[in-house]
Amino acid sequence: MGGLNVYSYVENNPVNLIDVLGLTKSAGEMGTGNPGSYGGENTQESMYGGNGLGTGNDWGSDSGGLLGTMVDVLGKLWNLPNTIIGLAYGTLGHIIGEVGNILGLWDFEPEVTLGYNAIQFLNNPLTQTATVFGNVTLYRGGYYTPERRTINGNRLGEEEMQHTIQGQILGPLYFAAHVAYGLTGMITSGNFNNAGWHSEANILEQAPHSNNPSPWGCE
């Protein structure tokens, strides 16, 4: 039949090709969550960067579709006050680490990278293990790096990424909530130390430390 071909923009293949913005076609079936798809499953990997192993080599990702990208951007804006604090604190630690390394007082060369939904300050002397401020994560270095240390079989970066997601949901309330739950954990467990802070009462720590890390809930 003659007339206008309404599917020419996706090479007559509207099932497997899409053109959301009317600019260029992209591969991926509607709703599959595959790279290039629109309206796919909003998994942590698709929305926040990283693959199934959680290597997280991205500062977020748009592969969760247009809605996932919008949610991610809004979450990062809501988390921005925490992120600004993290950038200031991380930069201070980076400078101290650089000077210490030059003087032979600090064994590791500080680095700044992107990964696990965060700006990562590696080999930073201002944290004992790893610390999250908004979408900024500080790692001490040595044993404490995003890839090398495992908790319940998971990479440390996977755990810390959950805290960045918590921050994108709670925004400026994140620090107050974390302190409240941490103190509750110490009081209810009777352990006024790191173990008490991470006890069952602190739901903001329990879920990231679980076998299947997540921002909320435990297995």
C-alpha positions as CSV (number, residue, x, y, z in Angstrom):
1,M,0.0,0.0,0.0
2,G,1.2,3.5,-0.7
3,G,1.3,6.5,1.6
4,L,3.4,7.7,4.5
5,N,5.6,5.1,6.2
6,V,5.2,5.9,9.9
7,Y,7.9,3.5,11.0
8,S,10.7,4.7,8.7
9,Y,12.3,6.6,11.6
10,V,13.2,3.2,13.2
11,E,14.0,1.4,9.9
12,N,10.6,-0.4,9.9
13,N,11.4,-2.1,13.1
14,P,9.4,-0.5,15.9
15,V,9.6,-3.6,18.1
16,N,13.3,-3.7,18.6
17,L,14.3,0.0,17.8
18,I,13.1,3.2,19.5
19,D,13.6,6.9,19.0
20,V,12.4,8.6,22.2
21,L,13.5,12.1,21.4
22,G,13.1,12.0,17.7
23,L,16.8,12.4,17.1
24,T,18.2,8.9,16.6
25,K,17.2,5.3,16.9
26,S,18.6,3.1,19.6
27,A,18.6,-0.6,20.2
28,G,16.8,-2.5,23.0
29,E,13.3,-3.8,23.4
30,M,10.7,-1.6,25.2
31,G,10.8,-2.3,28.9
32,T,13.6,-4.9,29.0
33,G,16.0,-2.7,31.0
34,N,18.7,-3.4,28.3
35,P,21.2,-0.7,27.5
36,G,19.5,1.7,25.1
37,S,15.9,0.7,26.1
38,Y,13.3,3.1,27.3
39,G,11.1,2.4,30.3
40,G,13.3,-0.6,31.4
41,E,13.6,-2.1,34.8
42,N,15.1,0.5,37.3
43,T,17.6,-1.7,39.0
44,Q,20.4,-0.2,41.1
45,E,22.8,-1.1,38.4
46,S,20.9,0.6,35.6
47,M,20.1,3.7,37.7
48,Y,23.2,4.3,39.6
49,G,26.0,2.9,37.5
50,G,28.0,-0.4,37.5
51,N,27.2,-3.8,36.2
52,G,25.9,-7.0,37.8
53,L,29.2,-7.3,39.7
54,G,28.9,-3.8,41.1
55,T,32.1,-2.4,39.6
56,G,30.4,1.0,39.3
57,N,32.6,2.8,36.9
58,D,30.0,5.5,36.3
59,W,28.7,8.7,37.9
60,G,25.1,7.4,37.7
61,S,23.7,6.0,34.4
62,D,20.9,6.8,32.0
63,S,20.3,3.2,31.0
64,G,17.3,2.9,33.4
65,G,15.3,5.0,30.9
66,L,14.2,8.6,30.9
67,L,12.3,8.2,34.2
68,G,15.2,6.6,35.9
69,T,17.5,9.4,34.7
70,M,15.1,12.1,36.0
71,V,14.8,10.4,39.4
72,D,18.6,10.0,39.6
73,V,19.2,13.7,38.8
74,L,16.6,15.0,41.2
75,G,18.0,12.7,43.9
76,K,21.5,14.1,43.4
77,L,20.1,17.6,43.6
78,W,18.2,16.8,46.8
79,N,21.5,15.3,48.1
80,L,23.6,18.2,47.1
81,P,24.0,19.9,50.5
82,N,25.6,16.6,51.8
83,T,27.7,16.3,48.6
84,I,29.1,19.8,49.1
85,I,30.2,18.9,52.6
86,G,31.8,15.8,51.2
87,L,33.7,17.7,48.5
88,A,35.1,20.1,51.1
89,Y,36.0,17.3,53.5
90,G,37.4,15.1,50.8
91,T,39.5,17.8,49.3
92,L,41.0,18.7,52.7
93,G,41.9,15.1,53.2
94,H,43.3,14.9,49.6
95,I,45.6,17.9,50.3
96,I,46.7,16.4,53.6
97,G,47.4,13.1,51.9
98,E,49.4,14.7,49.1
99,V,51.6,16.6,51.5
100,G,52.0,13.6,53.8
101,N,52.9,11.5,50.8
102,I,55.6,14.0,49.7
103,L,57.0,14.2,53.2
104,G,57.0,10.4,53.6
105,L,54.3,10.5,56.4
106,W,51.5,8.9,54.3
107,D,52.1,5.7,52.4
108,F,49.4,6.2,49.7
109,E,49.1,8.5,46.7
110,P,45.6,10.2,47.0
111,E,43.4,9.9,43.9
112,V,39.9,11.2,42.9
113,T,37.8,8.9,40.7
114,L,34.1,8.4,39.8
115,G,32.4,5.1,40.7
116,Y,29.6,3.5,42.7
117,N,27.3,6.6,42.2
118,A,29.9,8.8,43.9
119,I,32.9,11.1,43.5
120,Q,35.5,8.9,45.2
121,F,38.4,10.2,47.2
122,L,40.8,7.3,47.4
123,N,43.7,6.9,49.9
124,N,42.3,9.7,52.0
125,P,43.7,10.0,55.6
126,L,40.5,11.7,57.0
127,T,38.6,8.4,57.3
128,Q,39.3,5.2,59.1
129,T,37.6,2.9,56.6
130,A,35.1,4.5,54.2
131,T,32.8,7.4,54.8
132,V,29.9,8.8,52.7
133,F,28.8,12.4,52.4
134,G,26.0,12.8,49.8
135,N,27.4,11.5,46.5
136,V,31.0,11.6,47.8
137,T,32.8,8.6,49.3
138,L,36.1,8.7,51.1
139,Y,38.2,5.5,51.2
140,R,41.3,5.3,53.5
141,G,43.3,3.1,51.1
142,G,45.4,0.0,51.6
143,Y,42.9,-2.6,52.7
144,Y,40.0,-0.1,52.3
145,T,39.3,0.4,48.6
146,P,36.1,0.2,46.6
147,E,37.1,-3.1,44.9
148,R,39.3,-5.0,47.3
149,R,37.5,-5.2,50.6
150,T,34.5,-7.5,50.8
151,I,31.7,-7.5,53.3
152,N,29.6,-10.7,53.3
153,G,31.1,-11.4,49.9
154,N,30.4,-8.0,48.5
155,R,32.8,-5.2,47.4
156,L,33.1,-2.3,49.8
157,G,32.0,0.0,47.0
158,E,28.7,-1.8,46.7
159,E,27.9,-1.1,50.4
160,E,28.9,2.5,50.2
161,M,26.8,3.0,47.1
162,Q,23.7,2.1,49.2
163,H,24.5,5.1,51.5
164,T,24.6,7.4,48.5
165,I,21.2,6.2,47.5
166,Q,19.9,6.7,51.0
167,G,21.2,10.2,50.8
168,Q,19.4,10.8,47.5
169,I,16.1,9.8,49.2
170,L,16.6,11.5,52.6
171,G,18.5,14.5,51.3
172,P,19.5,17.0,54.1
173,L,17.8,14.7,56.7
174,Y,20.4,11.9,56.0
175,F,23.0,12.8,58.6
176,A,20.4,13.4,61.4
177,A,18.7,10.1,60.6
178,H,22.0,8.2,60.5
179,V,23.1,9.7,63.9
180,A,19.7,8.9,65.4
181,Y,19.8,5.3,64.3
182,G,23.5,4.9,65.2
183,L,23.0,6.1,68.7
184,T,19.9,3.9,69.0
185,G,22.0,0.9,68.0
186,M,24.6,1.7,70.6
187,I,22.1,2.2,73.4
188,T,20.0,-0.9,72.6
189,S,23.1,-3.1,72.1
190,G,25.0,-1.7,75.1
191,N,28.1,-1.4,72.8
192,F,29.2,2.2,72.5
193,N,31.6,1.4,69.7
194,N,31.6,0.7,66.0
195,A,29.9,-2.7,66.5
196,G,27.1,-1.0,68.4
197,W,26.7,1.7,65.7
198,H,26.3,-1.1,63.1
199,S,23.9,-3.2,65.2
200,E,20.4,-4.3,64.1
201,A,18.7,-1.1,65.3
202,N,20.6,0.9,62.7
203,I,18.6,0.1,59.6
204,L,20.7,2.5,57.5
205,E,23.7,0.2,58.1
206,Q,22.0,-3.2,58.2
207,A,20.7,-3.3,54.7
208,P,23.9,-2.2,53.0
209,H,25.8,-4.8,55.0
210,S,23.4,-7.6,54.0
211,N,24.3,-10.4,51.6
212,N,22.4,-8.6,48.9
213,P,23.2,-4.9,49.6
214,S,20.3,-2.5,49.4
215,P,19.4,0.9,50.8
216,W,16.5,-0.4,52.9
217,G,15.4,-3.6,54.5
218,C,17.2,-6.7,55.4
219,E,17.1,-10.3,54.1
